Amino acid sequence: MDFTLEQQPQFSRKSLTSIGVAVLVHLLIGYALVTGLARDMISVISKPIETRIIEEVKTAPPPPPPKAPPPPKVKPPPAYVPPPEVPVNVQPPQNTIAAVAETPPEPYVPSAPPAPPAPAVAKVGVACPNSTRIRQSLEYPRQALQNNITGNVLVQFVVGTDGTSRDFTLLRSAHPLLNRAALDAARRFGCNGQGQDVVVQVPFQFQVE
């Protein structure tokens, strides 16, 4: 109980303050009404508000661009007239490549070596000193003698640098019996080298007396 009694004076002070403030406001309002301040405020508020619409200043549009001059009239070119066609006779090309391909290539033939120089001609008596003796002692072939066969034979051969004889041939021939006898006699010749190859020709005469 004592606690409640101690708080009562505090609430009474707050109430007094509120009452004082309300009284002061009413006094101010009454003073304003008496002095005419309220009338001035009402008159100001009651005056109509003047409104103005500010129009946008319109600028003059730019002048239109000058018209471009019309293009000059160009005379059209004359119509193209193709030249007359001239027929040309064109011969088809020959198939030369096929002709070459069909021909077989020629075989390679090596060139022949140059022929050696022909040997010089020597007399049989010089190259073969015993040739005269062998020809004089040559026996007549018996069968040719019985049949009375005669004739002349010319034998040719080559004497080398060392004196050997080779390449026996008949430049003039007669009966085979006479030819064989002449070749056998020529092969018996003893020849001497002449420093180079020489050709020797020996005649043989077969006559029946």
C-alpha positions as CSV (number, residue, x, y, z in Angstrom):
1,M,0.0,0.0,0.0
2,D,2.8,2.4,0.8
3,F,4.3,1.8,-2.7
4,T,1.1,2.8,-4.5
5,L,0.8,5.9,-2.6
6,E,4.3,7.0,-3.5
7,Q,3.6,6.9,-7.3
8,Q,0.4,9.0,-7.2
9,P,2.1,12.4,-7.0
10,Q,4.1,11.5,-10.3
11,F,1.0,10.9,-12.4
12,S,-0.6,14.1,-11.2
13,R,2.4,16.2,-12.3
14,K,2.3,14.7,-15.9
15,S,-1.4,15.5,-16.1
16,L,-0.8,19.1,-15.0
17,T,1.8,19.5,-17.7
18,S,-0.5,18.2,-20.5
19,I,-3.3,20.5,-19.3
20,G,-1.0,23.4,-19.4
21,V,0.1,22.8,-22.9
22,A,-3.5,22.5,-24.1
23,V,-4.5,25.7,-22.4
24,L,-1.5,27.5,-24.1
25,V,-2.5,26.3,-27.5
26,H,-6.1,27.4,-27.1
27,L,-4.9,30.9,-26.0
28,L,-2.7,31.2,-29.1
29,I,-5.6,30.3,-31.3
30,G,-7.8,32.8,-29.6
31,Y,-5.2,35.5,-29.9
32,A,-4.9,34.8,-33.6
33,L,-8.6,35.1,-34.1
34,V,-8.7,38.4,-32.3
35,T,-5.8,39.9,-34.1
36,G,-7.0,38.8,-37.6
37,L,-4.0,36.6,-38.4
38,A,-6.4,33.7,-39.0
39,R,-8.4,35.8,-41.4
40,D,-5.3,36.6,-43.5
41,M,-4.4,33.0,-43.7
42,I,-7.9,32.0,-44.8
43,S,-7.9,34.7,-47.5
44,V,-4.6,33.6,-48.8
45,I,-5.8,30.0,-48.9
46,S,-9.1,31.0,-50.5
47,K,-7.5,33.0,-53.4
48,P,-7.6,31.0,-56.7
49,I,-4.3,29.6,-57.9
50,E,-3.4,31.0,-61.3
51,T,-1.9,28.4,-63.5
52,R,-0.1,29.1,-66.8
53,I,0.7,26.6,-69.5
54,I,4.0,27.4,-71.0
55,E,3.9,26.4,-74.6
56,E,7.0,25.0,-76.2
57,V,8.7,27.5,-78.6
58,K,8.4,26.0,-82.0
59,T,11.4,26.5,-84.2
60,A,11.1,26.9,-87.9
61,P,11.7,23.7,-89.8
62,P,14.9,23.6,-91.9
63,P,14.5,24.4,-95.5
64,P,14.2,21.3,-97.8
65,P,17.4,20.3,-99.6
66,P,17.7,21.4,-103.1
67,K,16.5,19.0,-105.7
68,A,19.3,17.2,-107.6
69,P,19.4,18.0,-111.3
70,P,18.0,15.2,-113.5
71,P,20.7,12.9,-115.0
72,P,21.7,13.8,-118.5
73,K,20.0,11.8,-121.2
74,V,22.5,9.4,-122.7
75,K,21.8,8.0,-126.1
76,P,21.8,4.2,-125.9
77,P,24.5,2.5,-128.0
78,P,23.4,0.8,-131.2
79,A,22.3,-2.8,-131.0
80,Y,25.2,-5.3,-131.4
81,V,25.0,-7.1,-134.7
82,P,27.3,-10.2,-134.8
83,P,29.4,-10.6,-137.9
84,P,28.3,-13.3,-140.3
85,E,29.8,-16.7,-139.6
86,V,32.3,-17.9,-142.2
87,P,32.5,-21.7,-142.4
88,V,36.1,-22.9,-142.0
89,N,37.1,-26.4,-142.9
90,V,39.3,-27.7,-140.1
91,Q,41.0,-31.0,-140.7
92,P,41.3,-33.3,-137.7
93,P,44.9,-33.6,-136.5
94,Q,46.6,-36.8,-137.4
95,N,47.3,-39.2,-134.6
96,T,51.1,-38.9,-135.0
97,I,51.7,-40.1,-131.5
98,A,49.9,-43.3,-132.1
99,A,51.8,-43.9,-135.3
100,V,55.1,-43.4,-133.4
101,A,54.0,-45.6,-130.6
102,E,53.2,-48.5,-133.0
103,T,56.6,-48.3,-134.7
104,P,59.1,-50.3,-132.6
105,P,62.3,-48.5,-131.8
106,E,65.3,-49.3,-134.0
107,P,67.8,-51.5,-132.2
108,Y,71.0,-49.9,-131.3
109,V,73.8,-50.9,-133.6
110,P,77.3,-49.9,-132.4
111,S,79.5,-48.4,-135.0
112,A,82.0,-50.7,-136.4
113,P,85.6,-50.0,-135.5
114,P,87.7,-48.5,-138.2
115,A,89.2,-51.1,-140.5
116,P,92.9,-51.6,-140.0
117,P,95.1,-50.3,-142.8
118,A,95.7,-52.7,-145.6
119,P,99.0,-54.4,-145.5
120,A,101.6,-53.5,-148.1
121,V,102.3,-55.8,-151.0
122,A,105.7,-57.5,-151.1
123,K,107.4,-59.6,-153.7
124,V,107.5,-63.3,-152.9
125,G,111.2,-63.6,-153.5
126,V,112.0,-60.9,-150.9
127,A,109.6,-62.0,-148.2
128,C,110.0,-65.8,-148.8
129,P,113.5,-66.6,-150.1
130,N,112.9,-70.3,-150.7
131,S,109.7,-69.8,-152.7
132,T,111.6,-70.2,-156.1
133,R,113.1,-73.6,-155.1
134,I,109.8,-75.0,-153.8
135,R,107.9,-74.0,-157.0
136,Q,110.6,-75.6,-159.2
137,S,110.5,-78.8,-157.2
138,L,106.7,-79.0,-157.1
139,E,105.4,-82.3,-158.3
140,Y,102.5,-82.3,-160.8
141,P,99.5,-84.0,-159.3
142,R,99.4,-87.6,-160.7
143,Q,95.7,-87.7,-161.3
144,A,95.7,-84.3,-163.1
145,L,98.6,-85.5,-165.2
146,Q,96.8,-88.7,-166.2
147,N,93.8,-86.7,-167.2
148,N,95.8,-84.0,-168.9
149,I,94.5,-81.3,-166.6
150,T,96.3,-77.9,-166.9
151,G,95.7,-74.4,-165.6
152,N,97.1,-71.4,-163.8
153,V,96.6,-70.7,-160.0
154,L,97.3,-67.5,-158.1
155,V,97.7,-67.8,-154.3
156,Q,97.7,-64.8,-151.9
157,F,98.6,-64.8,-148.2
158,V,99.8,-62.5,-145.5
159,V,103.2,-62.5,-143.8
160,G,103.2,-61.2,-140.3
161,T,105.9,-59.2,-138.6
162,D,107.3,-62.4,-137.0
163,G,107.4,-64.1,-140.4
164,T,104.4,-66.4,-140.0
165,S,102.1,-66.9,-143.0
166,R,98.3,-66.7,-142.7
167,D,95.1,-65.9,-144.6
168,F,95.7,-68.1,-147.7
169,T,93.3,-67.4,-150.5
170,L,92.9,-68.1,-154.2
171,L,92.8,-65.0,-156.4
172,R,92.7,-67.3,-159.5
173,S,91.7,-70.9,-159.4
174,A,91.8,-73.9,-161.8
175,H,90.9,-77.5,-161.2
176,P,90.6,-78.5,-157.6
177,L,93.6,-80.8,-157.9
178,L,95.7,-78.0,-159.1
179,N,94.4,-75.5,-156.5
180,R,95.2,-78.0,-153.6
181,A,98.8,-78.5,-155.0
182,A,99.4,-74.7,-155.2
183,L,98.2,-74.1,-151.6
184,D,100.2,-76.9,-150.2
185,A,103.4,-75.5,-151.9
186,A,102.7,-72.0,-150.6
187,R,102.3,-73.2,-147.0
188,R,105.8,-74.6,-147.2
189,F,107.4,-71.2,-147.9
190,G,109.8,-70.0,-145.2
191,C,109.2,-66.2,-145.0
192,N,110.9,-63.4,-143.0
193,G,109.1,-60.5,-141.2
194,Q,109.3,-57.2,-142.9
195,G,108.6,-55.0,-139.9
196,Q,104.9,-54.9,-140.7
197,D,102.2,-57.2,-142.3
198,V,102.8,-57.7,-146.0
199,V,100.7,-59.3,-148.7
200,V,102.4,-61.9,-150.9
201,Q,101.0,-63.1,-154.2
202,V,102.5,-66.3,-155.8
203,P,101.5,-67.6,-159.3
204,F,101.6,-71.3,-160.1
205,Q,101.5,-72.6,-163.7
206,F,100.6,-76.2,-164.4
207,Q,101.4,-77.4,-168.0
208,V,101.8,-80.9,-169.5
209,E,104.8,-81.2,-171.8
